[in-house]
Amino acid sequence: MELPQRELAVLEAASADEPTTVADLASAIGEKPETVTGAAFALEERGLATVSESASEAVGLTEEGERYRERGLPEVRLYRAAVAAGADDAPVPMGEVLGGADLEGPEVDVALSNYARKGYGAIDAGALSADSDADPDRDAEADALDAVAAGGAAELDPAVRDSLERRGLCSVQERTVRSVRVTDAGTDALAAGVSATEAVGQLTPEMLATGEWRDVEFADYNVAADAETVDGGKTHVLRATAERVKDVLVGMGFEEMAGPHVDAEFWINDALFMPQDHPARTHWDQFALAAPSEIEALPADLLERVEAAHREGVGPDGEGYHSPWTESVARGVDLRGHTTSLSMRYLSGEAVGELDPPQRYFSVEKVYRNDTLDATHLLEFFQIEGWVMAEDLSVRDLMGTFTEFYSQFGIHDVRFKPHYNPYTEPSFELFGTHPRTGEVIEIGNSGLFRPEVLEPLGVDCDVMAWGLALERLLMLTHGFEDIRDVHGTLADIDFLRETEVVY
Ligand code: PHE
């Protein structure tokens, strides 16, 4: 019998007594696993071997798990420090214990959240006690880290393995393992003698030029062979969700606004009837820029009307703020803290000329705030800005628009709470329920623009408007709990590769 050379090699390396994995065969004959798989299927088709499949898990330590394996679990280190500080006798103030524990940044939280759970002691009113019966040398999770590192994950207690997984200290990958076994027919064939044919895997220009292609035997193309996973580039889930938001809003009859990230305070604050001494205008909230220190070409007549609104108010009963108002402040330049600056540019006629009702506009753009970074705050995020201009608008129109918008993302339980904005009255905050934690989280802010905003802009009908957080929408649709899972160094690459935005 004649067989292609690789099939013969696999047949000879495999056994009739027990299955041999493709990986073992590959290293035995020095071929790639996908080549061996291809040859094995071909042998199966000839009746010379059988291919069996089983699911297998590859368990490995994450970077964090590896670090704790080397340095000790944070809660174990905390326990040792607590005992060293005498907390097995009487509770010791937390600060004192932490001082001796050598825990870095997030490790403190990790230590505290696992300490009591694992019976190392208790934390009460800022003091730590240590259970003298606890044995830090026999920590089941620490032992499990060693076991995983040594390839012994299969023998782990399932509960311990679960908790390592939940803590993100180990990760599990499912794989299909194929094994090959020689059939009786295969054994007979080998006994009778098999020689190798010269099967060619690839057609080359030389073969074509010399005409050799006419005489060679080509290896079969095997579409069932395992192939390497190739992770190509893909649109980031946040960007993909932004695109989907745009599609939804365009579907609801909105047009898109565009405008500068760096803008005059005039468009960001003054046009919105925010007094120049308003707390939100201090540098806590917004990033002021040194250069360019001023932006040119603010429309002079509009500037004048806005200044009058601030000083004297609007309408017969108007009362301005009578607070200091200077043009130089209005000309100051910031990274926009909200995209309501774009709404002002459009409503004033500055962006696309005078607009007559009805009109609907939106943007899904980045804004910048000098917040403290935490699980729900970033220094920059995407705001879904929007407004509707019409003759008669009410709170029902506002609520109906959000109900319609969010229902397109499968969110049917948006809640509203009265709120205060310097530029809208009435105003409402929007809330949604986190699908995993059940926590009610803020997802947006809205209202009907005040006459003090609209009149100077030259708008004499109603305008309802909002700013919704794109990242929060993503939290509701995908259930992640920390904004940093999506942005920056903590974002899990597999999450980014695998998450889909469903249309
Ligand atoms: N600018 C507001 C914010 O950033 C959102 C908003 C826009 C509220 C328009 C009302 C009207 O939170």
Residues whose N, C-alpha, C, O or C-beta is under 5 A from the ligand:
A	BS01	LIG	G337 H338 T340 T424 N445 S446 G447 A465 W466 G467
